[in-house]
Amino acid sequence: MQEIIFMYTQYIKQTNETVVSLLNCISHEEREKDRGSFYGGLSELVRHILGGTIYFHSLFRDSLPAKVKALKALDASRDIVEIPEKAITEEQWEHLTSALAVVDHATINFASRLTEKDLKLPVKLDWYGGKPPSVPLFFLFHQLIVHVIHHQGQISQILDEMEIDHDFSGINIAFMPQ
């Protein structure tokens, strides 16, 4: 299971890099334009991916015992200041994309250091109405993966509508567990 989670964290990072590269090639106004998605436009979707990842990192940090060696990897995302949910400047876009790279790297480092035993540890939740009050780390890690890939898919749909050629629909064979 750890190998699969690690594979997906690498895919997420590579896809986020591709998305940022594509979005850096369009105008700031095009990135900020409301595209009718739940989160508005492209930069809002990137912000939401970043914010969601930081949120999951905080759940992991707050629940897992300090003896879990992998936790140290999440220190990198602890002090990232999220960009407010409104139109942003070019400078804020640059901060956003830099922060996304940091959290993606932290997620990969965290995943690479987890043991199968760690993946079964409980993580407290603040949703599902307290039932259950916690889930195993592997379940919540998969929630993080699905969350990011879902929003990357929204970005893909918008890029399709903009007729911007892209393809991040497959996992790089180099990421396959051995």
FIKE-823648 format. One record per residue (C-alpha): x, y, z; residue in one letter. Coordinates in pm, whole numbers, plus 50000, padded with zeros to 5 digits. Layout:
N
XYZA;...
This chain:
178
500005000050000M;502825024250083Q;504265019549734E;500935028149571I;500495059149783I;504045069549698F;503335063949327M;500285086649340Y;502125114049528T;504695114849248Q;501905116148989Y;500265145049173I;503515164549188K;504265158748820Q;500725168448720T;500785199748936N;504075209548770E;502495204348428T;499415224348525V;501515253148659V;503645252848345S;500545254548125L;498935281748336L;502135302148330N;501725303847951C;498375321247964I;497665356548077S;497015365248437H;493525376448338E;492785342348182E;493955324748501R;491705347248711E;488615345348488K;485615328248646D;485115295948451R;481975284748629G;483615257648838S;482675255149204F;485925273149286Y;485625298149002G;488665299148781G;492015283048731L;493975300849002S;491175293949250E;491385256849170L;495155256949221V;494625275649551R;492095249449657H;494485220949576I;497145238049789L;494735245550074G;493335210350076G;496775194950086T;497825217550373I;494615207850555Y;495315170550516F;498895176150632H;497535193050947S;495225163551017L;498175139850986F;500395161351210R;497675166051473D;496765129051498S;499835108051445L;502145100851736P;505465119351740A;507295086051712K;506185083551347V;509445092951175K;507695103150854A;506005132851028L;509185153551008K;508615156250630A;505405175950690L;507245203950874D;507805220150534A;504085227650495S;503465239350851R;504145276550799D;502875281250445I;500575310950428V;497605303750206E;496555329049945I;493155344850017P;490205332549812E;489725362249581K;491385375849270A;495135374449313I;498105393449177T;500945379648964E;503155380749275E;500595360549469Q;500395335749179W;504155330749203E;503885325449580H;501015301049525L;502915279949274T;506065279749489S;504035269049792A;502375241449587L;505795227849494A;506805227849862V;503695208949978V;503955183949692D;507565177049787H;506565173550154A;503775149350061T;506205127749863I;508755127850144N;506055118850396F;504725090450180A;508195076750112S;508975073850484R;505725057650598L;505695021550704T;502804997650651E;502284999151029K;502105037351016D;499415035450748L;497105017550992K;497375044351262L;494195063851338P;493775099551216V;491105120551390K;488475135751165L;486415166951191D;483775155750944W;481355126250904Y;479535139851211G;482065123351440G;481105088651318K;483685075051295P;485855097951506P;488965085651322S;490025065551020V;493265047850933P;495945069850779L;495805049850454F;492125059050411F;492705095950470L;495795095950249F;493665081849970H;491155109950036Q;493985134949982L;494955117949656I;491375116949525V;490825153349626H;493835165949431V;493215144449123I;489545155149119H;490505191949105H;493255185348851Q;490485170148639G;488465202148671Q;491495221448549I;491805197048258S;488185203248160Q;488725240948163I;491885237147954L;489855216247707D;487275244047683E;490065269147626M;491465246147353E;494825244047530I;496565211547440D;497485191047746H;497625155247868D;498245145148226F;495875115948227S;498425088548280G;500905078148545I;504545078748442N;505815042848418I;508865053748619A;506555058148921F;505385021948912M;506215002549228P;508944976749174Q;
